[in-house]
Amino acid sequence: MVNKMDEDIINNLNEELESVIEQGYSFLEDAEIAEKFEELKTDAELLIRKHPLKSVLIGAAAGYILARLFKSS
């Protein structure tokens, strides 16, 4: 027969187990996000190497637009 102390111990262990499982899911989600970011970074690097002039022009245009936006604020 399970007494009150045993029930408390079991409940505490269940709570700890749930916490560890949630942390595991969080870690997996973070790893997936990091992997996706790395893929995007690699794709961007390849595009920049393939089209360097376009990349510079787009970067300059984006910088100009951002500068104008922040200057007017």
mmCIF file of the N, C-alpha and C atoms, coordinates in Angstrom:
data_MODEL
# 
_entry.id   MODEL 
# 
loop_
_atom_site.group_PDB 
_atom_site.id 
_atom_site.type_symbol 
_atom_site.label_atom_id 
_atom_site.label_alt_id 
_atom_site.label_comp_id 
_atom_site.label_asym_id 
_atom_site.label_entity_id 
_atom_site.label_seq_id 
_atom_site.pdbx_PDB_ins_code 
_atom_site.Cartn_x 
_atom_site.Cartn_y 
_atom_site.Cartn_z 
_atom_site.occupancy 
_atom_site.B_iso_or_equiv 
_atom_site.pdbx_formal_charge 
_atom_site.auth_seq_id 
_atom_site.auth_comp_id 
_atom_site.auth_asym_id 
_atom_site.auth_atom_id 
_atom_site.pdbx_PDB_model_num 
ATOM 1   N N  . MET A 1 1  ? 0.838  -1.185 0.000   1.00 0.00 ? 1  MET A N  1 
ATOM 2   C CA . MET A 1 1  ? 0.000  0.000  0.000   1.00 0.00 ? 1  MET A CA 1 
ATOM 3   C C  . MET A 1 1  ? 0.885  1.250  0.000   1.00 0.00 ? 1  MET A C  1 
ATOM 4   N N  . VAL A 1 2  ? 0.496  2.252  -0.750  1.00 0.00 ? 2  VAL A N  1 
ATOM 5   C CA . VAL A 1 2  ? 1.272  3.479  -0.887  1.00 0.00 ? 2  VAL A CA 1 
ATOM 6   C C  . VAL A 1 2  ? 0.799  4.482  0.160   1.00 0.00 ? 2  VAL A C  1 
ATOM 7   N N  . ASN A 1 3  ? 1.744  4.981  0.957   1.00 0.00 ? 3  ASN A N  1 
ATOM 8   C CA . ASN A 1 3  ? 1.362  5.977  1.964   1.00 0.00 ? 3  ASN A CA 1 
ATOM 9   C C  . ASN A 1 3  ? 1.560  7.386  1.411   1.00 0.00 ? 3  ASN A C  1 
ATOM 10  N N  . LYS A 1 4  ? 1.236  8.379  2.224   1.00 0.00 ? 4  LYS A N  1 
ATOM 11  C CA . LYS A 1 4  ? 1.276  9.786  1.800   1.00 0.00 ? 4  LYS A CA 1 
ATOM 12  C C  . LYS A 1 4  ? 2.682  10.203 1.367   1.00 0.00 ? 4  LYS A C  1 
ATOM 13  N N  . MET A 1 5  ? 3.708  9.784  2.100   1.00 0.00 ? 5  MET A N  1 
ATOM 14  C CA . MET A 1 5  ? 5.083  10.171 1.772   1.00 0.00 ? 5  MET A CA 1 
ATOM 15  C C  . MET A 1 5  ? 5.488  9.592  0.416   1.00 0.00 ? 5  MET A C  1 
ATOM 16  N N  . ASP A 1 6  ? 5.088  8.341  0.169   1.00 0.00 ? 6  ASP A N  1 
ATOM 17  C CA . ASP A 1 6  ? 5.411  7.728  -1.114  1.00 0.00 ? 6  ASP A CA 1 
ATOM 18  C C  . ASP A 1 6  ? 4.711  8.455  -2.262  1.00 0.00 ? 6  ASP A C  1 
ATOM 19  N N  . GLU A 1 7  ? 3.474  8.862  -2.046  1.00 0.00 ? 7  GLU A N  1 
ATOM 20  C CA . GLU A 1 7  ? 2.740  9.610  -3.067  1.00 0.00 ? 7  GLU A CA 1 
ATOM 21  C C  . GLU A 1 7  ? 3.426  10.940 -3.366  1.00 0.00 ? 7  GLU A C  1 
ATOM 22  N N  . ASP A 1 8  ? 3.892  11.613 -2.318  1.00 0.00 ? 8  ASP A N  1 
ATOM 23  C CA . ASP A 1 8  ? 4.600  12.883 -2.515  1.00 0.00 ? 8  ASP A CA 1 
ATOM 24  C C  . ASP A 1 8  ? 5.880  12.678 -3.317  1.00 0.00 ? 8  ASP A C  1 
ATOM 25  N N  . ILE A 1 9  ? 6.600  11.619 -2.990  1.00 0.00 ? 9  ILE A N  1 
ATOM 26  C CA . ILE A 1 9  ? 7.847  11.325 -3.714  1.00 0.00 ? 9  ILE A CA 1 
ATOM 27  C C  . ILE A 1 9  ? 7.539  11.035 -5.183  1.00 0.00 ? 9  ILE A C  1 
ATOM 28  N N  . ILE A 1 10 ? 6.510  10.240 -5.426  1.00 0.00 ? 10 ILE A N  1 
ATOM 29  C CA . ILE A 1 10 ? 6.130  9.904  -6.800  1.00 0.00 ? 10 ILE A CA 1 
ATOM 30  C C  . ILE A 1 10 ? 5.700  11.159 -7.559  1.00 0.00 ? 10 ILE A C  1 
ATOM 31  N N  . ASN A 1 11 ? 4.915  12.013 -6.914  1.00 0.00 ? 11 ASN A N  1 
ATOM 32  C CA . ASN A 1 11 ? 4.479  13.257 -7.562  1.00 0.00 ? 11 ASN A CA 1 
ATOM 33  C C  . ASN A 1 11 ? 5.662  14.159 -7.884  1.00 0.00 ? 11 ASN A C  1 
ATOM 34  N N  . ASN A 1 12 ? 6.610  14.273 -6.956  1.00 0.00 ? 12 ASN A N  1 
ATOM 35  C CA . ASN A 1 12 ? 7.807  15.091 -7.200  1.00 0.00 ? 12 ASN A CA 1 
ATOM 36  C C  . ASN A 1 12 ? 8.623  14.535 -8.364  1.00 0.00 ? 12 ASN A C  1 
ATOM 37  N N  . LEU A 1 13 ? 8.766  13.216 -8.398  1.00 0.00 ? 13 LEU A N  1 
ATOM 38  C CA . LEU A 1 13 ? 9.509  12.599 -9.499  1.00 0.00 ? 13 LEU A CA 1 
ATOM 39  C C  . LEU A 1 13 ? 8.800  12.835 -10.834 1.00 0.00 ? 13 LEU A C  1 
ATOM 40  N N  . ASN A 1 14 ? 7.473  12.735 -10.830 1.00 0.00 ? 14 ASN A N  1 
ATOM 41  C CA . ASN A 1 14 ? 6.716  13.000 -12.061 1.00 0.00 ? 14 ASN A CA 1 
ATOM 42  C C  . ASN A 1 14 ? 6.903  14.436 -12.529 1.00 0.00 ? 14 ASN A C  1 
ATOM 43  N N  . GLU A 1 15 ? 6.887  15.383 -11.599 1.00 0.00 ? 15 GLU A N  1 
ATOM 44  C CA . GLU A 1 15 ? 7.092  16.788 -11.956 1.00 0.00 ? 15 GLU A CA 1 
ATOM 45  C C  . GLU A 1 15 ? 8.487  17.010 -12.524 1.00 0.00 ? 15 GLU A C  1 
ATOM 46  N N  . GLU A 1 16 ? 9.483  16.393 -11.899 1.00 0.00 ? 16 GLU A N  1 
ATOM 47  C CA . GLU A 1 16 ? 10.859 16.521 -12.394 1.00 0.00 ? 16 GLU A CA 1 
ATOM 48  C C  . GLU A 1 16 ? 10.990 15.911 -13.786 1.00 0.00 ? 16 GLU A C  1 
ATOM 49  N N  . LEU A 1 17 ? 10.370 14.766 -13.983 1.00 0.00 ? 17 LEU A N  1 
ATOM 50  C CA . LEU A 1 17 ? 10.421 14.108 -15.284 1.00 0.00 ? 17 LEU A CA 1 
ATOM 51  C C  . LEU A 1 17 ? 9.762  14.972 -16.355 1.00 0.00 ? 17 LEU A C  1 
ATOM 52  N N  . GLU A 1 18 ? 8.622  15.559 -16.047 1.00 0.00 ? 18 GLU A N  1 
ATOM 53  C CA . GLU A 1 18 ? 7.952  16.453 -16.995 1.00 0.00 ? 18 GLU A CA 1 
ATOM 54  C C  . GLU A 1 18 ? 8.836  17.645 -17.337 1.00 0.00 ? 18 GLU A C  1 
ATOM 55  N N  . SER A 1 19 ? 9.518  18.180 -16.335 1.00 0.00 ? 19 SER A N  1 
ATOM 56  C CA . SER A 1 19 ? 10.409 19.319 -16.561 1.00 0.00 ? 19 SER A CA 1 
ATOM 57  C C  . SER A 1 19 ? 11.558 18.937 -17.491 1.00 0.00 ? 19 SER A C  1 
ATOM 58  N N  . VAL A 1 20 ? 12.145 17.778 -17.255 1.00 0.00 ? 20 VAL A N  1 
ATOM 59  C CA . VAL A 1 20 ? 13.256 17.319 -18.093 1.00 0.00 ? 20 VAL A CA 1 
ATOM 60  C C  . VAL A 1 20 ? 12.779 17.085 -19.527 1.00 0.00 ? 20 VAL A C  1 
ATOM 61  N N  . ILE A 1 21 ? 11.597 16.518 -19.676 1.00 0.00 ? 21 ILE A N  1 
ATOM 62  C CA . ILE A 1 21 ? 11.051 16.280 -21.018 1.00 0.00 ? 21 ILE A CA 1 
ATOM 63  C C  . ILE A 1 21 ? 10.811 17.602 -21.739 1.00 0.00 ? 21 ILE A C  1 
ATOM 64  N N  . GLU A 1 22 ? 10.246 18.589 -21.036 1.00 0.00 ? 22 GLU A N  1 
ATOM 65  C CA . GLU A 1 22 ? 10.021 19.904 -21.643 1.00 0.00 ? 22 GLU A CA 1 
ATOM 66  C C  . GLU A 1 22 ? 11.338 20.551 -22.060 1.00 0.00 ? 22 GLU A C  1 
ATOM 67  N N  . GLN A 1 23 ? 12.368 20.413 -21.217 1.00 0.00 ? 23 GLN A N  1 
ATOM 68  C CA . GLN A 1 23 ? 13.679 20.968 -21.561 1.00 0.00 ? 23 GLN A CA 1 
ATOM 69  C C  . GLN A 1 23 ? 14.241 20.275 -22.797 1.00 0.00 ? 23 GLN A C  1 
ATOM 70  N N  . GLY A 1 24 ? 14.007 18.969 -22.900 1.00 0.00 ? 24 GLY A N  1 
ATOM 71  C CA . GLY A 1 24 ? 14.462 18.218 -24.069 1.00 0.00 ? 24 GLY A CA 1 
ATOM 72  C C  . GLY A 1 24 ? 13.796 18.708 -25.342 1.00 0.00 ? 24 GLY A C  1 
ATOM 73  N N  . TYR A 1 25 ? 12.469 18.920 -25.276 1.00 0.00 ? 25 TYR A N  1 
ATOM 74  C CA . TYR A 1 25 ? 11.760 19.450 -26.440 1.00 0.00 ? 25 TYR A CA 1 
ATOM 75  C C  . TYR A 1 25 ? 12.278 20.835 -26.804 1.00 0.00 ? 25 TYR A C  1 
ATOM 76  N N  . SER A 1 26 ? 12.510 21.666 -25.808 1.00 0.00 ? 26 SER A N  1 
ATOM 77  C CA . SER A 1 26 ? 13.016 23.014 -26.053 1.00 0.00 ? 26 SER A CA 1 
ATOM 78  C C  . SER A 1 26 ? 14.384 22.957 -26.728 1.00 0.00 ? 26 SER A C  1 
ATOM 79  N N  . PHE A 1 27 ? 15.241 22.053 -26.254 1.00 0.00 ? 27 PHE A N  1 
ATOM 80  C CA . PHE A 1 27 ? 16.572 21.898 -26.836 1.00 0.00 ? 27 PHE A CA 1 
ATOM 81  C C  . PHE A 1 27 ? 16.465 21.472 -28.293 1.00 0.00 ? 27 PHE A C  1 
ATOM 82  N N  . LEU A 1 28 ? 15.567 20.525 -28.580 1.00 0.00 ? 28 LEU A N  1 
ATOM 83  C CA . LEU A 1 28 ? 15.402 20.063 -29.959 1.00 0.00 ? 28 LEU A CA 1 
ATOM 84  C C  . LEU A 1 28 ? 14.904 21.180 -30.861 1.00 0.00 ? 28 LEU A C  1 
ATOM 85  N N  . GLU A 1 29 ? 13.961 21.983 -30.364 1.00 0.00 ? 29 GLU A N  1 
ATOM 86  C CA . GLU A 1 29 ? 13.459 23.106 -31.153 1.00 0.00 ? 29 GLU A CA 1 
ATOM 87  C C  . GLU A 1 29 ? 14.573 24.111 -31.417 1.00 0.00 ? 29 GLU A C  1 
ATOM 88  N N  . ASP A 1 30 ? 15.396 24.397 -30.391 1.00 0.00 ? 30 ASP A N  1 
ATOM 89  C CA . ASP A 1 30 ? 16.513 25.322 -30.572 1.00 0.00 ? 30 ASP A CA 1 
ATOM 90  C C  . ASP A 1 30 ? 17.504 24.779 -31.592 1.00 0.00 ? 30 ASP A C  1 
ATOM 91  N N  . ALA A 1 31 ? 17.752 23.471 -31.559 1.00 0.00 ? 31 ALA A N  1 
ATOM 92  C CA . ALA A 1 31 ? 18.682 22.861 -32.506 1.00 0.00 ? 31 ALA A CA 1 
ATOM 93  C C  . ALA A 1 31 ? 18.136 22.961 -33.926 1.00 0.00 ? 31 ALA A C  1 
ATOM 94  N N  . GLU A 1 32 ? 16.819 22.766 -34.081 1.00 0.00 ? 32 GLU A N  1 
ATOM 95  C CA . GLU A 1 32 ? 16.214 22.878 -35.406 1.00 0.00 ? 32 GLU A CA 1 
ATOM 96  C C  . GLU A 1 32 ? 16.320 24.307 -35.930 1.00 0.00 ? 32 GLU A C  1 
ATOM 97  N N  . ILE A 1 33 ? 16.085 25.274 -35.065 1.00 0.00 ? 33 ILE A N  1 
ATOM 98  C CA . ILE A 1 33 ? 16.186 26.681 -35.467 1.00 0.00 ? 33 ILE A CA 1 
ATOM 99  C C  . ILE A 1 33 ? 17.618 27.009 -35.868 1.00 0.00 ? 33 ILE A C  1 
ATOM 100 N N  . ALA A 1 34 ? 18.578 26.531 -35.084 1.00 0.00 ? 34 ALA A N  1 
ATOM 101 C CA . ALA A 1 34 ? 19.985 26.782 -35.396 1.00 0.00 ? 34 ALA A CA 1 
ATOM 102 C C  . ALA A 1 34 ? 20.356 26.150 -36.737 1.00 0.00 ? 34 ALA A C  1 
ATOM 103 N N  . GLU A 1 35 ? 19.833 24.955 -36.992 1.00 0.00 ? 35 GLU A N  1 
ATOM 104 C CA . GLU A 1 35 ? 20.123 24.282 -38.260 1.00 0.00 ? 35 GLU A CA 1 
ATOM 105 C C  . GLU A 1 35 ? 19.522 25.060 -39.435 1.00 0.00 ? 35 GLU A C  1 
ATOM 106 N N  . LYS A 1 36 ? 18.295 25.537 -39.284 1.00 0.00 ? 36 LYS A N  1 
ATOM 107 C CA . LYS A 1 36 ? 17.652 26.326 -40.342 1.00 0.00 ? 36 LYS A CA 1 
ATOM 108 C C  . LYS A 1 36 ? 18.427 27.620 -40.592 1.00 0.00 ? 36 LYS A C  1 
ATOM 109 N N  . PHE A 1 37 ? 18.868 28.273 -39.512 1.00 0.00 ? 37 PHE A N  1 
ATOM 110 C CA . PHE A 1 37 ? 19.639 29.507 -39.650 1.00 0.00 ? 37 PHE A CA 1 
ATOM 111 C C  . PHE A 1 37 ? 20.937 29.237 -40.401 1.00 0.00 ? 37 PHE A C  1 
ATOM 112 N N  . GLU A 1 38 ? 21.586 28.134 -40.071 1.00 0.00 ? 38 GLU A N  1 
ATOM 113 C CA . GLU A 1 38 ? 22.846 27.787 -40.738 1.00 0.00 ? 38 GLU A CA 1 
ATOM 114 C C  . GLU A 1 38 ? 22.601 27.542 -42.230 1.00 0.00 ? 38 GLU A C  1 
ATOM 115 N N  . GLU A 1 39 ? 21.482 26.889 -42.568 1.00 0.00 ? 39 GLU A N  1 
ATOM 116 C CA . GLU A 1 39 ? 21.144 26.665 -43.977 1.00 0.00 ? 39 GLU A CA 1 
ATOM 117 C C  . GLU A 1 39 ? 20.909 27.989 -44.698 1.00 0.00 ? 39 GLU A C  1 
ATOM 118 N N  . LEU A 1 40 ? 20.172 28.900 -44.052 1.00 0.00 ? 40 LEU A N  1 
ATOM 119 C CA . LEU A 1 40 ? 19.920 30.212 -44.659 1.00 0.00 ? 40 LEU A CA 1 
ATOM 120 C C  . LEU A 1 40 ? 21.222 30.976 -44.868 1.00 0.00 ? 40 LEU A C  1 
ATOM 121 N N  . LYS A 1 41 ? 22.103 30.899 -43.881 1.00 0.00 ? 41 LYS A N  1 
ATOM 122 C CA . LYS A 1 41 ? 23.396 31.584 -43.982 1.00 0.00 ? 41 LYS A CA 1 
ATOM 123 C C  . LYS A 1 41 ? 24.200 31.030 -45.154 1.00 0.00 ? 41 LYS A C  1 
ATOM 124 N N  . THR A 1 42 ? 24.231 29.718 -45.282 1.00 0.00 ? 42 THR A N  1 
ATOM 125 C CA . THR A 1 42 ? 24.968 29.089 -46.377 1.00 0.00 ? 42 THR A CA 1 
ATOM 126 C C  . THR A 1 42 ? 24.376 29.481 -47.728 1.00 0.00 ? 42 THR A C  1 
ATOM 127 N N  . ASP A 1 43 ? 23.044 29.468 -47.817 1.00 0.00 ? 43 ASP A N  1 
ATOM 128 C CA . ASP A 1 43 ? 22.388 29.874 -49.066 1.00 0.00 ? 43 ASP A CA 1 
ATOM 129 C C  . ASP A 1 43 ? 22.709 31.323 -49.418 1.00 0.00 ? 43 ASP A C  1 
ATOM 130 N N  . ALA A 1 44 ? 22.692 32.199 -48.419 1.00 0.00 ? 44 ALA A N  1 
ATOM 131 C CA . ALA A 1 44 ? 23.003 33.610 -48.661 1.00 0.00 ? 44 ALA A CA 1 
ATOM 132 C C  . ALA A 1 44 ? 24.442 33.770 -49.136 1.00 0.00 ? 44 ALA A C  1 
ATOM 133 N N  . GLU A 1 45 ? 25.359 33.042 -48.512 1.00 0.00 ? 45 GLU A N  1 
ATOM 134 C CA . GLU A 1 45 ? 26.763 33.126 -48.932 1.00 0.00 ? 45 GLU A CA 1 
ATOM 135 C C  . GLU A 1 45 ? 26.930 32.679 -50.382 1.00 0.00 ? 45 GLU A C  1 
ATOM 136 N N  . LEU A 1 46 ? 26.239 31.613 -50.757 1.00 0.00 ? 46 LEU A N  1 
ATOM 137 C CA . LEU A 1 46 ? 26.329 31.128 -52.136 1.00 0.00 ? 46 LEU A CA 1 
ATOM 138 C C  . LEU A 1 46 ? 25.776 32.150 -53.124 1.00 0.00 ? 46 LEU A C  1 
ATOM 139 N N  . LEU A 1 47 ? 24.647 32.765 -52.778 1.00 0.00 ? 47 LEU A N  1 
ATOM 140 C CA . LEU A 1 47 ? 24.071 33.787 -53.658 1.00 0.00 ? 47 LEU A CA 1 
ATOM 141 C C  . LEU A 1 47 ? 24.997 34.988 -53.804 1.00 0.00 ? 47 LEU A C  1 
ATOM 142 N N  . ILE A 1 48 ? 25.611 35.399 -52.707 1.00 0.00 ? 48 ILE A N  1 
ATOM 143 C CA . ILE A 1 48 ? 26.525 36.542 -52.755 1.00 0.00 ? 48 ILE A CA 1 
ATOM 144 C C  . ILE A 1 48 ? 27.738 36.217 -53.616 1.00 0.00 ? 48 ILE A C  1 
ATOM 145 N N  . ARG A 1 49 ? 28.252 35.003 -53.502 1.00 0.00 ? 49 ARG A N  1 
ATOM 146 C CA . ARG A 1 49 ? 29.408 34.614 -54.318 1.00 0.00 ? 49 ARG A CA 1 
ATOM 147 C C  . ARG A 1 49 ? 29.032 34.503 -55.797 1.00 0.00 ? 49 ARG A C  1 
ATOM 148 N N  . LYS A 1 50 ? 27.791 34.068 -56.055 1.00 0.00 ? 50 LYS A N  1 
ATOM 149 C CA . LYS A 1 50 ? 27.331 33.923 -57.432 1.00 0.00 ? 50 LYS A CA 1 
ATOM 150 C C  . LYS A 1 50 ? 27.078 35.272 -58.092 1.00 0.00 ? 50 LYS A C  1 
ATOM 151 N N  . HIS A 1 51 ? 26.564 36.225 -57.318 1.00 0.00 ? 51 HIS A N  1 
ATOM 152 C CA . HIS A 1 51 ? 26.186 37.540 -57.852 1.00 0.00 ? 51 HIS A CA 1 
ATOM 153 C C  . HIS A 1 51 ? 26.751 38.651 -56.963 1.00 0.00 ? 51 HIS A C  1 
ATOM 154 N N  . PRO A 1 52 ? 28.067 38.839 -56.969 1.00 0.00 ? 52 PRO A N  1 
ATOM 155 C CA . PRO A 1 52 ? 28.657 39.818 -56.050 1.00 0.00 ? 52 PRO A CA 1 
ATOM 156 C C  . PRO A 1 52 ? 28.234 41.262 -56.332 1.00 0.00 ? 52 PRO A C  1 
ATOM 157 N N  . LEU A 1 53 ? 28.155 41.646 -57.590 1.00 0.00 ? 53 LEU A N  1 
ATOM 158 C CA . LEU A 1 53 ? 27.794 43.027 -57.914 1.00 0.00 ? 53 LEU A CA 1 
ATOM 159 C C  . LEU A 1 53 ? 26.361 43.332 -57.483 1.00 0.00 ? 53 LEU A C  1 
ATOM 160 N N  . LYS A 1 54 ? 25.438 42.432 -57.796 1.00 0.00 ? 54 LYS A N  1 
ATOM 161 C CA . LYS A 1 54 ? 24.053 42.619 -57.364 1.00 0.00 ? 54 LYS A CA 1 
ATOM 162 C C  . LYS A 1 54 ? 23.973 42.705 -55.841 1.00 0.00 ? 54 LYS A C  1 
ATOM 163 N N  . SER A 1 55 ? 24.750 41.873 -55.160 1.00 0.00 ? 55 SER A N  1 
ATOM 164 C CA . SER A 1 55 ? 24.729 41.860 -53.697 1.00 0.00 ? 55 SER A CA 1 
ATOM 165 C C  . SER A 1 55 ? 25.181 43.196 -53.128 1.00 0.00 ? 55 SER A C  1 
ATOM 166 N N  . VAL A 1 56 ? 26.245 43.751 -53.711 1.00 0.00 ? 56 VAL A N  1 
ATOM 167 C CA . VAL A 1 56 ? 26.746 45.046 -53.243 1.00 0.00 ? 56 VAL A CA 1 
ATOM 168 C C  . VAL A 1 56 ? 25.713 46.138 -53.505 1.00 0.00 ? 56 VAL A C  1 
ATOM 169 N N  . LEU A 1 57 ? 25.113 46.131 -54.684 1.00 0.00 ? 57 LEU A N  1 
ATOM 170 C CA . LEU A 1 57 ? 24.107 47.145 -55.015 1.00 0.00 ? 57 LEU A CA 1 
ATOM 171 C C  . LEU A 1 57 ? 22.879 47.035 -54.106 1.00 0.00 ? 57 LEU A C  1 
ATOM 172 N N  . ILE A 1 58 ? 22.432 45.824 -53.850 1.00 0.00 ? 58 ILE A N  1 
ATOM 173 C CA . ILE A 1 58 ? 21.283 45.634 -52.955 1.00 0.00 ? 58 ILE A CA 1 
ATOM 174 C C  . ILE A 1 58 ? 21.633 46.088 -51.542 1.00 0.00 ? 58 ILE A C  1 
ATOM 175 N N  . GLY A 1 59 ? 22.839 45.752 -51.082 1.00 0.00 ? 59 GLY A N  1 
ATOM 176 C CA . GLY A 1 59 ? 23.276 46.188 -49.753 1.00 0.00 ? 59 GLY A CA 1 
ATOM 177 C C  . GLY A 1 59 ? 23.354 47.698 -49.648 1.00 0.00 ? 59 GLY A C  1 
ATOM 178 N N  . ALA A 1 60 ? 23.877 48.336 -50.688 1.00 0.00 ? 60 ALA A N  1 
ATOM 179 C CA . ALA A 1 60 ? 23.976 49.799 -50.683 1.00 0.00 ? 60 ALA A CA 1 
ATOM 180 C C  . ALA A 1 60 ? 22.586 50.432 -50.692 1.00 0.00 ? 60 ALA A C  1 
ATOM 181 N N  . ALA A 1 61 ? 21.688 49.889 -51.494 1.00 0.00 ? 61 ALA A N  1 
ATOM 182 C CA . ALA A 1 61 ? 20.322 50.422 -51.547 1.00 0.00 ? 61 ALA A CA 1 
ATOM 183 C C  . ALA A 1 61 ? 19.620 50.251 -50.198 1.00 0.00 ? 61 ALA A C  1 
ATOM 184 N N  . ALA A 1 62 ? 19.783 49.094 -49.596 1.00 0.00 ? 62 ALA A N  1 
ATOM 185 C CA . ALA A 1 62 ? 19.162 48.855 -48.285 1.00 0.00 ? 62 ALA A CA 1 
ATOM 186 C C  . ALA A 1 62 ? 19.736 49.804 -47.239 1.00 0.00 ? 62 ALA A C  1 
ATOM 187 N N  . GLY A 1 63 ? 21.044 50.023 -47.276 1.00 0.00 ? 63 GLY A N  1 
ATOM 188 C CA . GLY A 1 63 ? 21.673 50.960 -46.346 1.00 0.00 ? 63 GLY A CA 1 
ATOM 189 C C  . GLY A 1 63 ? 21.175 52.376 -46.540 1.00 0.00 ? 63 GLY A C  1 
ATOM 190 N N  . TYR A 1 64 ? 21.031 52.781 -47.789 1.00 0.00 ? 64 TYR A N  1 
ATOM 191 C CA . TYR A 1 64 ? 20.530 54.126 -48.092 1.00 0.00 ? 64 TYR A CA 1 
ATOM 192 C C  . TYR A 1 64 ? 19.108 54.302 -47.567 1.00 0.00 ? 64 TYR A C  1 
ATOM 193 N N  . ILE A 1 65 ? 18.267 53.315 -47.831 1.00 0.00 ? 65 ILE A N  1 
ATOM 194 C CA . ILE A 1 65 ? 16.869 53.393 -47.375 1.00 0.00 ? 65 ILE A CA 1 
ATOM 195 C C  . ILE A 1 65 ? 16.798 53.436 -45.850 1.00 0.00 ? 65 ILE A C  1 
ATOM 196 N N  . LEU A 1 66 ? 17.565 52.595 -45.187 1.00 0.00 ? 66 LEU A N  1 
ATOM 197 C CA . LEU A 1 66 ? 17.565 52.601 -43.718 1.00 0.00 ? 66 LEU A CA 1 
ATOM 198 C C  . LEU A 1 66 ? 18.076 53.928 -43.168 1.00 0.00 ? 66 LEU A C  1 
ATOM 199 N N  . ALA A 1 67 ? 19.114 54.471 -43.807 1.00 0.00 ? 67 ALA A N  1 
ATOM 200 C CA . ALA A 1 67 ? 19.649 55.759 -43.352 1.00 0.00 ? 67 ALA A CA 1 
ATOM 201 C C  . ALA A 1 67 ? 18.602 56.855 -43.490 1.00 0.00 ? 67 ALA A C  1 
ATOM 202 N N  . ARG A 1 68 ? 17.876 56.853 -44.598 1.00 0.00 ? 68 ARG A N  1 
ATOM 203 C CA . ARG A 1 68 ? 16.820 57.860 -44.802 1.00 0.00 ? 68 ARG A CA 1 
ATOM 204 C C  . ARG A 1 68 ? 15.694 57.696 -43.782 1.00 0.00 ? 68 ARG A C  1 
ATOM 205 N N  . LEU A 1 69 ? 15.342 56.459 -43.489 1.00 0.00 ? 69 LEU A N  1 
ATOM 206 C CA . LEU A 1 69 ? 14.277 56.209 -42.514 1.00 0.00 ? 69 LEU A CA 1 
ATOM 207 C C  . LEU A 1 69 ? 14.671 56.693 -41.120 1.00 0.00 ? 69 LEU A C  1 
ATOM 208 N N  . PHE A 1 70 ? 15.894 56.384 -40.715 1.00 0.00 ? 70 PHE A N  1 
ATOM 209 C CA . PHE A 1 70 ? 16.335 56.776 -39.375 1.00 0.00 ? 70 PHE A CA 1 
ATOM 210 C C  . PHE A 1 70 ? 16.637 58.266 -39.272 1.00 0.00 ? 70 PHE A C  1 
ATOM 211 N N  . LYS A 1 71 ? 17.042 58.867 -40.386 1.00 0.00 ? 71 LYS A N  1 
ATOM 212 C CA . LYS A 1 71 ? 17.328 60.295 -40.381 1.00 0.00 ? 71 LYS A CA 1 
ATOM 213 C C  . LYS A 1 71 ? 16.049 61.097 -40.187 1.00 0.00 ? 71 LYS A C  1 
ATOM 214 N N  . SER A 1 72 ? 14.955 60.644 -40.784 1.00 0.00 ? 72 SER A N  1 
ATOM 215 C CA . SER A 1 72 ? 13.693 61.379 -40.683 1.00 0.00 ? 72 SER A CA 1 
ATOM 216 C C  . SER A 1 72 ? 13.000 61.171 -39.341 1.00 0.00 ? 72 SER A C  1 
ATOM 217 N N  . SER A 1 73 ? 13.419 60.172 -38.585 1.00 0.00 ? 73 SER A N  1 
ATOM 218 C CA . SER A 1 73 ? 12.771 59.901 -37.284 1.00 0.00 ? 73 SER A CA 1 
ATOM 219 C C  . SER A 1 73 ? 13.147 60.901 -36.239 1.00 0.00 ? 73 SER A C  1 
# 
